């Protein structure tokens, strides 16, 4: 347990900051084209989703597949509010609050389940929400989806605005991970992940802290969903509730190093880099090759990309001794 906190303080945070600076100054700004901004916005969205999952899946050790449900719900809350004349910023905040409230209530029901039972239950959430959406066409547009109003400004101005909004969301998710890890909540979640029964003997209210983690893990996907809906100017229920939105953040967190502060960021960077290379060079085999490469990376680096940095730190300490 001591090693957990020492590791997150000494390695993950500095590396995450360095990586964020490199991304912001290099890949993202690029030539200022709409393509580079689209890629950067997608990366920021993935970072937000990966850090959100890290709260419940990485720190608490609960295999949640609920990200798509929160993302889709946030998209519809934000989209409906924007159609009603609410600004994007206010709509995004409302979407985060709405998904958080939904997750808190849902968590009280689902978090008595563990392991694959909990995982299956969270997969079902997105399907249930999608069915509700499809059967409420007067409010949600049903299977036809919703068209959102265009924001003012040039295409480039809009691209920069959405990148900025998604980056703020990603940074907020990252900051929340830092605050949680350095608080009593982080200590409790670490105990729960290691041995939930033993955590109870220490006086830790496991259910309370699991609900807190589950609720926090829903807020940023909800905000990201609202921003995404405005970004693409359209909400397709099949798109925003896609199971891939639940699977990808898990892959990214595992790829970078689940349960660490830098892992989700490094995993998102690695995932987007691999995805872009495969997409450009192996278009016809995109999905299959992407899956194979990610599986190989996870097998080669079971501790995630962060384990490389961890190994370097240990070798340096050994050399100094």
Buried (B, 14 or more C-beta within 10 A) or exposed (E): EEEBBEBBBEBBBEBBBEBBEEBEEEBBEEEEEBEBBBBBBBBBBBBBBBBBBBBBBBBBBBBBBBBBBBBBBBBBBBBBBBBEEBEBEEBBBBBBBBBBBBBBEBBBEBBEBEEEEBBEBBBEBBEEBBEEBBEEEEEBBBEEBBEBEEBEEEEEEBBBBBBBBBBBBBBBBBEBBBEBBBEEBBBBBBBBBEEBEEBBEEEBEBBBBBBBBBBBBBBBBBBBBBBBBBBBBBBBBEBBBBBEBBBBBBBBBBBBBBBBBBBBBBBBBBBBEBBEEBEEEBEEEBEEBBEEBBEEBBEEBEBBBBBEBBEEBEEEEEEEE
